[in-house]
Amino acid sequence: MSEERPVGIVLVSHSAEVAASVAGLAKGLAGGAATVPVVPAGGTEDGGLGTSSELIAAAAAAADRGAGVAVLTDLGSAVLTVKALLAEGDELPDGTRLVDAPFLEGAVAAVVTAAAGADLDAVEAAAAEAYGYRKV
């Protein structure tokens, strides 16, 4: 990856506030990760709780720099919405991938790994590996 083409990260939550907060935390813990596009896609268009295929598609387009987009989700219908968008085939940028990872820890791992210049496979692997993080 070159500095101009980092992997993009999209964080899909049922809450706009949660998505934005996790994005801010992940970027902050990654030293700002100024080169990594981390775009929250939370809630519905009217500010309510839920998920929006339009907000997710717009976030993926905003995060896309040509190196792929890793999408992390919080709960069930967020996963289903992203899967439906991927199945449609033309709603998300080429190289967009739903990543099976814990939302917060996976987001931090994904952003840190993308900031180090890793490709989409490595970003996905780092995020998925976060399932094994032990706290005690």
N, C-alpha and C positions, 0 to 999 in steps of 0.2 A: 504494500500500500504506500502511496505517496501522501504527503501531508494534505493534499487537495482532495483525496478520495478515501476518507475513513468510512468504516461501516457505520450506518445510521442505526439509532436505537429509538423504538417507539414503545411507550409505556401506556398500556390500555387498562384503565380502571373504571369501575362503576361511578367513581367520584372524581370530578375535575380537580378538587383540592388534593386528593390522595395522589393522583397521577403527577400533578405539578410538584408536590412535596417530595415524592420519591425521585423525580428527575433532578430536582435541586440537590437533594442529599447525595445521589450518585455522582453528579458532576463535582460537588464539593469534595467528596471523599477521593475522587480521582484527580485532585489537584486542579479543579476547574475544568479539565478536559475541554479546553477551548476549541480544539479542532473536531471534536465529536458532536455531531448533531443528535441531541437527545430531545425528543419531542413528546410531550404528554398528550394523550387522547382520552380524556376522562369525561364521564357523564354524557348527557344528551345535549342537543343543540339549545334547548331552552334552559339549561343549567340544572336540570334534575339529575337524579340518580339513574344510572342505566348505561347502555353502550350505544354508540352511534356509528354505523358503517360509514357515514359521510365524514365524521370527525376522524375516524381511523384512517380512511383513505387519504384525507388531506394531510394528516400527520406523517404518513408513510411517504407521501410525495415531498413533503418538506424535509424529511430526514435523508432522502435518497441523494447520495453523492456518486453513485455508480459502482460502489463496492458491496452493495447488498444492504438490506435493512433487517435487523433483528427485532421482532415484535414480542414483547413480554406482556402477559395478561394477569389480572388478579383472580377472577372467579369464572364460573361456568359459562354464562352467556357471553362474556367477553371472548372466551375461547371459541365459542360457536360462531360469533360474529366474524372473527378473524378467519376461521376456517371457511365460512361461506364466501368471504371476499376472495380468499385464495382460490377457491373452487371456480369462481366466476372467471378468473384468469386475466381480466383486463382492468380490474379496479385498483390493484396495487402495483408498484414498480416491479420490474423484473428483479429477481434476486431477493424478494421479500420472503422471510421465513418466520413461522411461528415457532418460538423457542419454549420448550418445556423446562421451566425453571421456577423457583420461588420468586415471587414478585420483587420484594425489596432486595434480598441478598443477591438474586440473579441480576437485577438491574445494576447493582454496584459492580459485580464481577464483569458484566458485559461492558460497561462504560470504561472501567479500568483497562480491560483487555483491548478494546477498540482504541483507546488513547495511546496504547503502546504500539499501535500500528498493525495489529493482527487482522487476519482476514475473517470472513463471516463464519467459516467452520470453527475457528479458534474462539471467536466471540461466543458462538452457541455452546461450545464445549465448556467454556469457563462459566457461563451462566448456569448450565445444567449441573455442573459440578457443585454448585452452591447448595444443592439438596443435601450434600454430605456434611455441610458445616455443622459442627457440634458447638453448643454453648456451655455445656457443663460436662 
